[in-house]
Amino acid sequence: MGETRAREGAPAPGVASRGDGHLAELACSGDAEAFDSLIARHHGSVYRLCWSLLCDGSDAEDAAQETFLRAYQSLARFDTERAFGPWVRGIATKVCLQLLRRRARRSDRVVSLDASYVEPAAPDQPEPSPLAAKAVAALGRLDDTYRLPLTLFYLEEASVAEVAETLGITPGTARVRLHRGREKLRQMLMPSSGTNDEDA
């Protein structure tokens, strides 16, 4: 599929300026260069999401490659009227969840993201401050129901609509999970506040 060439920032010149939907149609019909361009366009966001969920560069790269392989195999089912980015990030989320479950099955202990979230820092990002590291470590302790929406919204900077589409839920459900997840994080980060604080 030419992932290496695409990731190095050299998409096929004849298709690079076309929209994702058109590129997906071309790729579905067997145009490898069109899919190379889709990889070049979305590899960065997919890798960052995988890193945010897995906290390991090698695993994130493997997950990103697996994501685009599955996307290629599923192109015939992709609705070109939809945005490609949220769709492929939804695949990435499923790939990462499967990997996390395999990690847990191989381990005698519950897999925690606490330590790995703060070392090393995310790619192309400065070293996190102690407060930021504490917040992300707390995020890692949340159930996937709340951790995934918060990760997408704050670390990947996805909109509520994109969070909903990526996770296959309604925007209303996404808002509820974001709100409840923020409350759980607030309680974890400020346990002394108890239950007397009013909701933000």
C-alpha positions, 0 to 999 in steps of 0.5 A: 500500500506504500505506507512508508512513502506516504508517511514520508510526505510524498503522496502521489501528485496526481491525487493529493489535492482531491477530497477524501471521498473521491480518494476513497472511491478511487482506492476502492476501484484499485488505485493504490496511489489514492490510498497512499494519499489517504494514508499520508493525510490521516496517518498523523492523527491516527498515530497520535490517537493510537499513542494516546490509547496505548502509550507505546510508540512501537505498539502505536505504529503497529496499531496505525498500520493495522488500522489502515490495513483494515480500512483498505479491506473495508473501503467497499463499505465506506460511505463516501458521504461521510468524513473519512477521518472519524471513520478511520479513527473509529477503526483505530480505536477498535484496534487499540482496544483489542490490543489492550485486551490482549495485553491484559490477558497476557498479564497477571495484573490489571493493565494500567496506563498510569506510568506509561502516560507520563514517560515518554512524552507524546510525540512532538509534544513538550514534556508534560507538567506535573499537573498535566501528568497527574491529569493524564494518569488519572484519565488512564484509570477511568473505565473505557466508557469515559476514558475514550471520549475524553481522550478523543476530545482533549488529546486528539481535539475531536469535536463532540460530533467526531467523538460520537461518530468515532465511538458509534454513539449519538452526540447526546450520549457523547456529551453525557459521557464527557460530562460524567468523565470530567466529573470523575476526573475532578473527583480523582484530582481533587478528592478533598473537595468531596461532594460539596462542589457544585457542578461546573 
